[in-house]
Amino acid sequence: MSTAKHWSVDVYIGEDDGRTSAEARLQTDDAGQLRGYGEARLHPMDHDVPEIGDEVAVARALSDLGHRVLLAAAADIQAFSDVPVRLAR
């Protein structure tokens, strides 16, 4: 019988003075939490379309979060194997 695990990601978006920031929080079953961060800035020559800033900031936050999950996995592997580990993106 397989066991299902549930990890959830909440994304928080904020906007201030032409800057959009996003924070992606990963919550795991074992009460672990990792966070990724992203930002988007409105170029003075661009049209102000808030949805685009949200998308860019969230994409960057999720990408950062994914990288942090890989780093955590590498650290866990190294802790168990006592061998230096490098996981490629």
C-alpha positions, 0 to 999 in steps of 0.5 A, spaced: 500 500 500 502 506 498 502 512 502 501 519 500 504 525 503 501 532 502 506 538 501 503 545 500 505 551 497 502 558 499 504 564 495 504 571 498 504 577 493 505 584 495 506 591 491 509 597 493 512 603 488 512 599 482 515 593 485 512 587 486 514 582 491 512 574 492 514 569 497 513 562 496 512 558 502 513 550 502 510 546 508 511 539 509 508 533 512 513 533 518 512 541 519 518 543 515 518 549 512 522 553 506 521 559 503 523 562 496 523 569 494 522 573 487 521 580 485 519 584 479 520 591 477 516 596 473 520 599 467 519 606 466 517 605 459 513 599 460 505 599 461 503 598 468 499 591 468 499 588 475 498 581 473 504 581 469 508 583 475 505 578 479 507 573 474 514 575 474 515 575 481 511 569 483 515 565 477 522 567 481 519 566 488 517 559 485 524 558 482 528 560 488 524 555 492 525 549 488 533 551 488 532 551 496 529 544 496 534 541 492 539 544 496 536 541 502 536 535 499 543 535 498 544 537 505 540 531 507 544 526 502 550 529 505 548 528 512 547 521 511 552 519 506 558 523 509 560 525 502 560 531 499 554 532 494 552 537 488 545 536 485 544 540 478 538 544 477 
